[in-house]
Amino acid sequence: MSSRGVRVADVLTREDVNEIADTEAGVVPKAVELASRPKVVEEPRKAERPVAIHVASVGKDGKVSFEDAKDLNEFVR
């Protein structure tokens, strides 16, 4: 484990440093905060039902059998 952080040269390019130097005071921290937030992507609403459900069972002999589940309700608790 290291107690030192990464160097600025390892993270920012020379152009990035020049751009930060050219901005007015207080703009960079807000931009970093906005950039670090997770982006929420809105998807169009559509039916949320599975196309198909496949169930795999492993027997004591190690053989696997696959079945198509007919109803999702058997998996809902």
Backbone torsions as a table, in degrees:
resi	resn	phi	psi	omega
1	MET	NA	141.1	-179.1
2	SER	-110.6	141.8	178.6
3	SER	-94.9	-3.5	179.9
4	ARG	-99.0	147.7	176.1
5	GLY	-83.7	177.3	178.4
6	VAL	-75.7	154.7	178.1
7	ARG	-79.0	150.0	178.8
8	VAL	-59.5	-36.6	-178.8
9	ALA	-65.3	-24.1	178.7
10	ASP	-80.9	-16.7	-174.9
11	VAL	-109.5	-42.2	-175.4
12	LEU	-109.5	142.2	174.2
13	THR	-81.5	168.7	177.2
14	ARG	-59.7	-37.4	179.4
15	GLU	-66.6	-37.9	177.6
16	ASP	-62.5	-44.0	180.0
17	VAL	-63.0	-42.9	178.8
18	ASN	-64.4	-39.0	179.3
19	GLU	-66.0	-41.0	177.7
20	ILE	-64.3	-40.2	-179.7
21	ALA	-65.3	-29.1	-178.3
22	ASP	-83.8	-11.5	-178.2
23	THR	-83.3	161.0	178.9
24	GLU	-76.0	159.1	-175.6
25	ALA	-62.8	137.1	176.0
26	GLY	92.2	-8.4	-177.2
27	VAL	-80.8	-37.5	-174.6
28	VAL	-63.8	-47.4	-179.7
29	PRO	-58.9	-39.0	178.9
30	LYS	-66.9	-39.7	178.4
31	ALA	-65.2	-39.4	178.3
32	VAL	-65.8	-40.7	178.6
33	GLU	-62.8	-44.6	179.4
34	LEU	-66.2	-37.0	-178.9
35	ALA	-71.4	-26.0	-177.2
36	SER	-86.3	-10.3	177.7
37	ARG	-74.3	143.9	176.1
38	PRO	-66.5	142.3	-179.2
39	LYS	-87.8	133.2	178.6
40	VAL	-99.0	121.4	-179.7
41	VAL	-104.3	120.5	178.2
42	GLU	-83.1	125.0	176.9
43	GLU	-107.8	148.3	177.6
44	PRO	-62.9	142.7	179.6
45	ARG	-69.5	136.3	176.7
46	LYS	-149.8	170.1	-179.9
47	ALA	-62.1	129.0	-177.6
48	GLU	-103.0	65.1	176.7
49	ARG	-122.8	145.5	-177.5
50	PRO	-70.1	149.0	178.1
51	VAL	-73.2	-43.6	179.0
52	ALA	-158.0	149.5	175.8
53	ILE	-122.1	129.9	178.7
54	HIS	-117.7	134.0	-179.7
55	VAL	-112.3	130.1	178.0
56	ALA	-109.7	134.6	176.4
57	SER	-123.6	136.5	179.1
58	VAL	-109.4	122.4	179.4
59	GLY	-81.9	171.1	179.9
60	LYS	-64.0	-24.8	178.7
61	ASP	-82.8	-1.2	178.0
62	GLY	91.0	-2.0	179.8
63	LYS	-81.1	142.7	-178.4
64	VAL	-107.6	134.2	175.0
65	SER	-120.8	139.6	-179.9
66	PHE	-110.1	138.6	176.9
67	GLU	-130.6	151.0	171.8
68	ASP	-91.3	119.7	178.2
69	ALA	-75.6	133.8	-177.7
70	LYS	-87.2	-24.7	-175.1
71	ASP	-139.9	133.2	179.3
72	LEU	-71.3	-23.9	-175.0
73	ASN	-60.5	-25.7	179.3
74	GLU	-68.9	-16.3	179.4
75	PHE	-99.1	-13.5	-178.4
76	VAL	-82.7	131.6	-179.8
77	ARG	-101.3	NA	NA
